[in-house]
Amino acid sequence: MSERGRKVGFVGRASMVIVSATLLLTASFLGILATINREIAGVQSRIPWYLLIAGLAFVTTIVLLEDYGATGREIIVTSTVVGILGFIVGSLSVEGVIFTIRFPEDVFVSRLVLYFLAAGLIGTGVAYWALRHWREFTGKEPQRL
């Protein structure tokens, strides 16, 4: 593959990750708003689905890190953190989407979604940077994911 083809492929993959992560974070912020406003009726019936999301994130992380060659300790600690984050972000995102469907005037008329979208984009950038450079702060050799 040519250098140009690799760059185009990277830009495409990076764009998909940026858009997906930003939308997920934006929905999560709306989920926090729904929780603060106590507009999360019926959440008890959705908890098993949120646990399923956490389980999928946990197992997927284990498989990916095994393939990456991480140590057993790194795998279980990272997978546990990712599973917990999967539960939190997954549940908040779904609650945010439900809140948006139920109360679109609270989200769109006030332009609140633009603030959350900007915050989601900034959060995505910080997370991307942290994933690419965390080893610089731990003293470990940088490795490509």
VENGI-V33850 format. One line per field, one symbol per residue. ss: DSSP state (H for helix, E for strand, L for the rest). phi: phi as a letter, one per 30 degrees, with the letter a starting at -180 (. if undefined). psi: psi as a letter, one per 30 degrees, with the letter a starting at -180 (. if undefined). A space follows every 50 residues. Layout:
ss = ???
phi = ???
psi = ???
This chain:
ss = LLHHHHHHHHHHHHHHHHHHHHHHHHHHHHHHHHHHLLLLLLHHHHHHHH HHHHHHHHHHHHHHHHHHLLLHHHHHHHHHHHHHHHHHHHHHHHHHHHHH HHLHHHHHHLLHHHHHHHHHHHHHHHHHHHHHHHHHHHLLLLLLL
phi = .ddddddddddddddddddddddddddddddddddddhcbeidedceedd ddeddddddddeddddddjddededddddddddddddddddddddddddd ddbdddccddieddddddddddddddddddddbdddccidddbdd
psi = kleeeeeeeeeeeeeeeeeeeeeeeeeeeeeeeeeeghhhkgfeffeeee eeeeeeeeeeeeeeeeffglleeeeeeeeeeeeeeeeeeeeeeeeeeeee eeifefeeefgeeeeeeeeeeeeeeeeeeeefgeffffglkklk.
